[in-house]
Every structure is written in structure tokens, then in C-alpha cells.
Amino acid sequence: MKERKNVHLTLEDRIEIQDCLCHEMTFKAIGRHLGKDQTTISKEVKRNIVLNPTTTLKKDKNGLVVSSICPKLLKAPFVCNGCRRKSISCSFDKSMYYAKLAQKKYEEQLHSSREGIPLNKESFYEIDRILSSGIEKGQHLYHIMATQDLGVSKTTIYRHLQKGYYSVCAIDFPRVVKFKARKGARAIYIPKALKIGRTYIDYLAYIEENPEKTVVEMDTLIGRIGGKAILTLHFPKSNFMLGILLENKDTSNVSKAILALKEKLKAFGLSFGEIFCVLLTDNGSEFADIFSIENDLDGERETRLFFCDPNQPNQKPHIEKNHTLFRDIVPKGESFDELTQGKINLIFSHMNSIRRKEFNGKSAYDMFTFMYDETLATILEIQRIEDTDVVQSPKLLMVNRG
């Protein structure tokens, strides 16, 4: 069918989409059938998902309640319309796409978008109150919109912001004001002899042969030069990150931190190598004690360590991006000397509780505990923070001075 550009979806189109989903057609196939781009179909389905929670509690062999999210919903088409088990033996939450409900939602949004800006309406001031409260805590706009029903789009929020309709201004919003250009830094490299078999090319080859292995990106954050530092470990698939306070950014302190983590996991009957299967890091000299990182407590190799190419932070982009969330709370240049491990755990608990757009509104904590369990998160000393209590600004440490 010829593509129909710049034409809104009709009720007939949405009924066709629902029917195609029931026949397990892909977004690409549905788009070709309707003459629309596959991204249009994908966005239409994802923004009109209706969740039908299950009344059945799923428990593991130890009797603990486990996640009610079906693993199949983490990938396209994100709904259960075409699943043959949804009405028979499935005990997961159901995500459905209903054409008539989607059309009704579209018509309501279309009507409200043509009403103008309700400056004198109670709803507008309620939006302003919710935004002000969230921004005061340092919450990002997506997190606020994912946890509160504002009834307007992100674009509308920014448009109203630029026109000065809200009691908060652009400088109050994280990331709205442009970042300053980064200054170049002189890199310290790992000796070539230690990197034999551990280069980024070796990493790509290893992952291709072992796609089931969990990759964890590793890095360090520094405060005052010569002062305390933080070892960060990031799980890209869930965006979950933990931090370990170091007395200094050097090889011995990193080795001690990794050793302590291995001993803690072993005390709970867990293996460091099973959770941190593959570690990918940069060429910082603090990671030079390769064998203390790779080997278990008995000296046997349990983890594979690989290094990115020099000056290529894009080869571990997930951890670099997640570091910006930490800098929302502890700005660059501030010393870590007054921080404790308890405060570090608090910071990363708030970071991991932020709602993420890439996970359809789920947080990194939700994704990590779904892939593993809450017990592991507790062992790593990361807790879930309630949506309305998430603070993503320096005020977090001002409130928690203890």
C-alpha cells in the first residue's frame, strides 16, 4: 500500500492495528499494510497500552513473591493481543491494545489541544504545583510525567516554560540549560602487555561467542584531586548502577573494593563471577591489578576483564551517560571527602528509582530486580525510593546530613 504521510490514524486504522496484533504481525508488517512508517505503529501501540493487573501472586521456590511482568513484554510488540496463553494459563499482568479506547484517547487529546492555554483553570495550576514540587526535588521532567497524570505533552510543558507561564523557570529544570564544554584531560593508560587478549576487539569477539554473558561497565568518579573517589559498576541492560567509596583513586583501593564485594557476595552464597561475568572499563591505571579483579578468592579466574580503546568513552556509553545523574546530586568539582558509603548508597538508590523512558516508565531498580531479585539489590545496599520521594539534586545530601 502507498504510504499516507501527514495523515492521522483513524478508527478504522486502529481497528486494523488491533486485528494485526491479534495475528502476531510485526510493526513493520502492520505499517506496510496501512501505508504507515513502522515507528508510527510502534508509538501508537506503546502510548495506548492498557494494563490489566493479575490477581495471582507468582512465588519462587522459597515462597518469595516475584515480578508479575511477562518477559515477552520487554520487546515488540509490547502487548498480549496475539499471545495464545493470555486467557488460559498465564499468571502475568496483561498489556493490551484496544482500538476504540485508543481512538477515544486520541479524540480527547485532540479536543483539549485546541482549547488553548487554560491559565484560569484549576487544572493548569495543579500542573504548575506538581512541576514545582518535582523540580524542587531535582526530578527530571520525564520522571514527573511518568508518575503524575499531567494531561499535557512534554512539548507543551517546554512551550509553556519558554513563555514563562509556570512559577519555575528554565534554569530550575535539569538539563534545560546547556552544558559547558568539557575540558580535555590527559589520559593514563594500562601497559600494553597487560592488555593482550583484553582489548576492545577481544571484547567484541568474546561477546559474539558468548552472547548470554552479562556485561557490566566499570569506571571511577573523582571529587577533589587526591581525595576520595567512587568506583561505579553499571548494568547496561537494566541501567542499574552501584557505587563504592574509595579512599583514593589508585590500584590498591580498587582492588580492595572488588575483594570486599566478592567476600560480601560469597557470604550470601553468591558468586561474583556469575553476576559480574564480563567487566568493560577504560585505561585508567587504577584497574592495572587485573588478576585481583578477574580471579576469585581461591585464585581461579571467574570474570573476564576488557579495556576500551584509549580516548574512546563511546565504547562504554551507558555508564558515561548514567554518571550525569550522579552529577545532578554531586556537581563536578565538589569533594567526596565528606561522603560515607551510606550516603553513596542513598544517592544511587535515588538514581536507580528514576522512571526511564527507554523502559516504558519502569525504573532501573524495577528492571534489575526483575532480571535478578530484590535480595541481590539489598545485598548491594540499593533500595527502591517511592516515586514522590525521589530527589535528584544536591538537596538530597542537605536533607540527609547524617
C-alpha positions in Angstrom: 0.0 0.0 0.0 1.2 3.5 -0.8 2.4 5.4 2.3 0.0 8.1 3.5 2.1 10.8 5.0 0.9 13.5 7.4 -2.5 11.8 7.9 -3.7 11.0 11.4 -4.7 7.4 12.2 -8.5 6.8 12.0 -10.7 4.5 14.0 -10.6 2.1 11.0 -6.7 2.2 11.1 -6.7 1.4 14.8 -9.1 -1.5 14.4 -6.8 -2.8 11.6 -3.8 -2.4 14.0 -5.6 -4.4 16.8 -6.6 -7.1 14.3 -3.0 -7.3 13.0 -1.6 -7.6 16.6 -4.0 -10.4 17.3 -2.5 -12.2 14.2 1.0 -11.6 15.6 2.1 -9.3 12.8 5.3 -7.2 13.4 5.2 -3.4 13.5 6.9 -3.3 10.1 4.3 -5.6 8.5 1.5 -3.6 10.0 3.0 -0.3 8.8 3.3 -1.8 5.3 -0.3 -3.0 5.4 -1.6 0.5 6.5 0.9 2.6 4.4 2.5 4.0 7.5 6.0 4.0 8.9 6.7 1.2 11.4 7.7 3.8 14.1 4.2 5.4 13.8 2.7 2.0 14.6 5.1 1.4 17.4 4.4 4.8 19.1 0.6 4.3 18.6 0.7 0.9 20.4 3.1 1.9 23.2 1.2 5.1 24.2 -2.1 3.3 24.2 -1.2 0.2 26.3 -3.9 -0.8 28.8 -2.6 -2.7 31.8 -4.8 -5.4 33.3 -3.1 -6.5 36.5 -3.2 -10.1 37.5 -4.8 -11.3 40.7 -2.4 -14.2 41.0 0.8 -13.9 43.0 3.8 -15.6 41.5 6.2 -17.1 44.0 9.6 -18.7 43.7 10.7 -22.0 45.3 11.5 -20.1 48.5 8.0 -18.7 48.7 9.0 -15.1 47.9 6.8 -13.0 45.6 8.5 -12.5 42.2 7.7 -10.0 39.4 4.4 -10.2 37.6 5.8 -8.7 34.4 6.0 -11.1 31.5 9.5 -11.2 29.9 7.8 -11.1 26.4 6.5 -7.6 27.1 10.0 -6.2 27.2 10.3 -6.4 23.4 8.0 -5.6 20.5 5.0 -5.6 20.2 4.8 -4.9 24.0 1.2 -6.2 24.2 -0.5 -9.5 24.7 -3.1 -9.3 21.9 -1.5 -12.1 19.9 -0.5 -14.3 22.8 -2.3 -17.6 22.9 -1.7 -18.0 26.6 -3.3 -14.7 27.8 -6.7 -16.2 28.6 -5.6 -19.8 29.5 -2.7 -20.3 31.8 -0.9 -17.0 32.1 -0.5 -15.5 35.5 1.4 -12.3 34.4 -0.1 -8.8 34.2 -1.7 -8.3 30.8 -0.9 -5.4 28.5 -3.5 -4.9 25.8 -4.1 -2.6 22.9 -7.8 -1.7 22.3 -8.7 0.3 19.1 -11.8 2.0 20.5 -10.1 3.1 23.7 -7.1 4.4 21.7 -9.4 6.4 19.4 -11.3 7.9 22.4 -8.0 8.9 24.0 -6.9 10.5 20.7 -10.1 12.5 20.3 -9.9 13.7 23.9 -6.3 14.9 23.4 -7.2 16.5 20.0 -10.1 18.4 21.6 -8.0 19.6 24.6 -5.1 20.7 22.4 -7.5 23.1 20.6 -8.9 24.6 23.8 -5.9 26.9 24.3 -3.9 27.5 27.5 -6.2 27.3 30.5 -4.5 29.9 32.6 -7.6 30.4 34.7 -8.4 26.8 35.1 -7.8 24.8 38.2 -6.1 22.0 36.2 -3.4 24.4 34.9 -2.4 25.5 38.5 -2.4 21.8 39.6 0.1 21.1 36.8 2.2 24.0 38.0 2.1 22.8 41.6 3.2 19.2 40.6 6.0 20.5 38.4 7.3 22.9 41.0 7.3 20.2 43.7 9.1 17.7 41.5 11.7 20.2 40.1 12.4 21.4 43.7 13.5 17.8 44.4 15.7 17.7 41.3 13.4 15.3 39.5 13.6 15.1 35.7 10.6 16.0 33.6 10.2 12.5 32.2 10.1 11.1 35.8 7.4 13.6 36.8 5.3 12.9 33.8 5.7 9.1 34.2 4.5 9.3 37.9 1.9 12.0 37.6 -1.1 12.4 35.2 -0.4 15.9 33.9 -2.7 15.6 30.9 -0.4 17.5 28.6 2.6 16.5 26.4 6.3 17.1 27.1 6.4 19.6 24.2 3.5 21.6 25.7 5.4 21.8 29.1 8.5 23.1 27.4 6.5 25.6 25.3 4.7 26.9 28.4 8.1 27.0 30.2 9.7 29.2 27.5 6.7 31.6 27.6 7.0 32.0 31.3 3.6 30.6 32.3 5.0 28.4 35.2 6.3 29.5 38.6 9.5 27.6 37.8 11.9 28.7 35.1 14.2 27.0 32.6 17.3 27.2 34.9 15.4 25.2 37.5 15.0 22.2 35.1 17.8 19.7 35.0 19.5 19.7 31.5 17.4 22.5 30.0 20.3 25.0 30.4 23.1 24.0 28.1 26.1 22.1 29.5 29.5 23.8 29.5 32.1 22.4 27.1 34.3 19.7 28.7 37.9 20.4 29.2 40.4 17.9 27.8 42.2 15.7 30.3 45.5 13.8 30.0 44.8 10.1 30.0 46.8 7.5 32.0 47.0 4.1 30.2 47.2 0.4 31.1 50.5 -1.1 29.9 50.1 -2.9 26.5 51.5 -6.2 27.9 48.6 -6.4 30.4 46.0 -5.8 27.7 46.9 -8.8 25.5 43.7 -10.7 25.0 41.8 -8.0 26.8 41.3 -5.2 24.1 38.0 -3.9 22.9 38.3 -6.1 19.7 38.8 -9.1 22.0 35.7 -8.0 23.9 33.6 -7.9 20.8 34.8 -11.3 19.7 34.1 -12.8 23.2 30.6 -11.4 23.4 29.8 -12.6 19.9 30.8 -16.1 21.0 29.2 -15.8 24.5 26.0 -13.6 24.0 24.5 -14.9 27.2 27.2 -13.4 29.4 26.2 -10.4 31.5 28.3 -7.3 30.7 29.0 -4.7 33.4 30.6 -1.4 32.7 33.1 -0.2 35.3 34.6 3.3 35.9 35.6 5.8 38.6 34.3 9.2 39.6 36.6 11.7 41.2 35.9 14.7 43.5 38.9 16.6 44.9 42.2 15.7 43.2 44.0 13.3 45.6 40.8 12.9 47.7 38.2 10.2 47.9 36.8 8.6 44.7 33.9 6.3 43.7 34.1 3.0 41.9 31.0 2.7 39.7 29.6 -0.6 38.3 26.8 -0.3 35.8 24.5 -3.0 34.3 23.6 -1.7 30.8 20.5 -3.9 30.2 18.8 -2.5 33.3 20.6 0.8 33.7 21.2 -0.2 37.3 24.3 1.3 38.9 26.0 1.0 42.3 28.9 2.9 43.7 31.7 2.0 46.1 33.6 4.7 48.0 37.4 4.6 47.7 39.8 6.4 49.9 41.8 7.3 46.8 41.7 6.6 43.1 44.5 4.1 42.8 45.1 0.5 42.1 45.2 -0.8 45.6 41.9 0.9 46.6 40.1 -0.5 43.6 41.5 -4.0 44.3 40.4 -3.8 48.0 36.8 -2.7 46.9 36.5 -5.5 44.4 37.8 -8.0 47.0 35.3 -6.8 49.6 32.5 -7.1 47.2 33.5 -10.7 46.4 33.6 -11.6 50.1 30.2 -10.0 50.7 28.6 -11.9 47.8 30.2 -15.2 49.0 28.8 -14.7 52.5 25.3 -14.8 50.9 26.1 -17.8 48.8 26.6 -15.8 45.6 29.4 -15.8 43.1 30.9 -12.5 41.9 31.8 -14.2 38.5 28.1 -15.2 37.9 26.8 -11.7 38.4 29.8 -9.7 37.0 30.6 -12.1 34.1 32.3 -9.6 31.9 33.7 -6.2 33.0 34.4 -3.5 30.5 36.4 -0.4 31.6 38.7 2.3 30.4 42.5 2.5 30.5 42.8 4.2 33.9 45.8 2.9 35.9 43.5 2.2 38.9 42.4 -1.0 37.0 46.0 -2.3 36.5 45.7 -5.1 39.1 43.9 -7.3 36.6 44.2 -10.6 38.4 42.7 -9.4 41.6 39.7 -8.3 39.6 39.4 -11.4 37.4 40.3 -14.1 39.9 38.0 -15.5 42.7 39.1 -15.7 46.4 40.9 -19.0 45.6 42.9 -17.5 42.7 40.8 -19.1 39.9 39.6 -17.0 37.0 35.9 -16.2 37.3 35.5 -12.9 35.4 36.7 -11.6 32.1 38.1 -8.0 32.1 38.4 -6.0 28.9 39.6 -2.4 28.2 38.2 0.1 25.8 40.4 1.7 23.2 42.2 4.8 24.5 40.1 8.0 24.4 37.0 6.1 23.3 34.4 6.7 26.1 31.7 6.0 23.5 32.6 2.3 23.7 31.0 2.2 27.2 28.3 4.9 26.7 25.8 3.6 29.2 27.9 4.3 32.3 29.1 7.6 31.0 25.5 8.8 30.5 24.4 7.5 33.9 27.2 9.4 35.6 25.3 12.6 34.6 22.6 11.5 37.1 25.1 11.4 39.9 26.4 14.8 38.9 22.9 16.2 39.4 23.3 15.4 43.1 27.1 15.9 43.5 28.2 18.5 40.9 31.5 18.1 39.2 34.4 19.7 41.2 32.9 19.0 44.6 34.9 17.0 47.1 33.8 13.5 48.1 35.8 13.6 51.3 32.7 14.2 53.5 30.7 11.4 51.9 30.3 8.0 53.5 29.3 4.7 52.0 25.8 5.1 53.4 25.4 8.4 51.6 26.7 6.8 48.4 24.1 4.1 48.7 21.4 6.7 49.3 22.5 8.6 46.2 22.5 5.6 43.9 19.2 4.4 45.4 17.5 7.6 44.2 19.3 7.4 40.8 18.0 3.8 40.3 14.5 4.8 41.3 14.1 7.3 38.5 11.5 6.4 35.8 13.1 5.7 32.5 11.6 6.4 29.1 13.5 3.5 27.4 11.8 1.1 29.9 8.3 2.5 29.3 8.2 4.2 32.6 9.9 1.5 34.7 12.9 2.4 36.8 16.4 0.8 36.7 15.6 -0.7 40.1 12.4 -2.3 38.7 14.3 -3.8 35.7 17.3 -5.0 37.8 15.1 -6.8 40.4 13.0 -8.3 37.6 16.2 -9.7 36.0 17.6 -10.8 39.3 15.7 -10.3 42.5 15.3 -7.8 45.4 17.6 -9.8 47.6 20.6 -9.1 45.4 19.7 -5.4 45.3 19.5 -5.4 49.1 22.9 -7.1 49.3 24.3 -4.4 47.1 22.7 -1.9 49.6 20.4 -0.3 47.0 16.8 0.4 47.9 13.7 1.4 46.0 12.7 5.0 46.7 9.0 5.9 46.3 8.2 8.0 43.2 7.2 11.1 45.0 10.2 10.9 47.3 12.9 10.8 44.6 15.3 13.7 44.9 17.7 14.4 42.0 19.5 17.5 43.2 22.1 18.5 45.9 19.2 18.9 48.3 19.3 15.1 48.8 22.5 15.4 50.8 21.4 18.6 52.6 18.3 16.8 53.9 20.3 13.7 54.8 23.4 15.1 56.6 23.7 12.1 59.0 
